[in-house]
């Protein structure tokens, strides 16, 4: 009888990782460099073959991918046609009339030009008001259809009409007419993509979702078996569902890492440091639960999308090094010179410092080439300054991220993963005052293990604006959300476990906090919980009127038994002249500076503690 394996694959920028497990079967772990020119299907097939897994043995395929993230960051998605309410076609250009960085003399436009060219925008008459009532009927639909008639086959259009989340009738009517005239076009409707208030944020999210639809369909369709795909909110969805709403695929891999960090934290407050070849992802865990966010950051883009709270830093093993006006500068990621590239990178610096071995499974490193690249870029092969500066930059960002969420970095557990995370974790922890670092077994497969842990999940959100004392009015809507999600997951073959939350703020505040909520709860209980969360997150509890601005429901369901924790692999031990201990594994190298003690944990993880 053939094996039946649950296979989790994380396709990253430089590497592709696999964790496969099944009943009475040893867990299969594999990490291999990724061929950036290979199609996704070919990459998955090659990895399965290298792992010795026949296609017939794959009972379930789980996938996390950088496809959506890279497309939005690099501008390779889109462009998108926009259908807006008359007078609102310029919303993408107007944005919020503010710039995120006050020191930036030439801030980027609110919406990238490649995403929404002005000549692809059109307007339609008709108006829904702020109460969700129609005050003007739709008018000008023929002109919209004529405008969209010139789009090439398979193109995308975003329909973003005023107050559509309160009443989607106009958006649905426009979509129905477009589908009848041009069934080949891929449509994204704003009330389905982002049902929150604020016209610009909703429009931008809908444009991004529409831009990803052709690309996601072309790259993900045809995979065998059809995968369950991880979304930014940390849950898996069947491929067809993911293709219908591809914006959720952004930050897919980092969400997997956040899931894994929460698993290894074992109920503690923790900071996740997932450092790969291109970026470093920072995730936060409070009392064993990953924090959530309502916005994701992708380069200059800030997109409203339900997600686990992960921030991506442009710092990884492939970060390039240069000397400009006597100062060390970090640049875009590239293939390290020690791996056949042409530019000096942090990986080359680590190799010259003796931190990395000369070879790893499926990967050879050329120390002489790395040294030559450092000399060409910096005038010296001395690697310590570049490595220390990179660790200081990451530590400063990590401290800022944690404190902004009300998490004390000096008391949190730092969980390190990714191919480069274990190499730098202890030094970064020392800079932020953390005294403990946890290194999971096979830390280079952190995100793939997180994919294997992830449940099936779906969510719904509805806008509202009510004083807290009227919370009972939301009970019917909460029941409808739970019923809809239960039915959706049942169609996937899963038994849902719905849970509600309220987006709450004090009167006059624009930014909300998510407060767990059970229909029937007393307003005072919710007020106490919100006040405590506000104090923990923002450092104060001003009191006053409390308002509910959105009702959200998330339904999760386990997809089979979770994988057992990976067994610690065989580690080769080395010691540098300064007393630094190095432990080389198949997927990462652990660096233990002097003053740190390593103790194995019962689950196979290695706990580093700094001596008092």
Helices and strands as residue ranges (DSSP letters): E 5-11, E 15-22, E 25-33, H 40-50, G 55-57, E 58-65, H 67-74, E 80-85, H 91-94, G 118-120, E 121-128, E 134-139, H 141-148, E 156-160, H 169-181, E 186-189, H 190-193, H 199-220, E 228-230, E 236-238, H 239-244, G 246-249, H 252-265, E 270-275, E 280-286, E 289-290, E 292-298, E 301-308, E 310-313, E 319-324, E 327-333, G 337-339, H 346-352, E 359-360, E 363-364, H 367-378, H 384-404, E 413-417, H 418-432, E 436-439, G 443-445, H 446-453, E 456-467, G 468-474, H 475-491, E 497-506, E 513-517, H 523-538, E 546-557, E 572-575, E 581-584, E 589-592, E 596-600, E 606-610
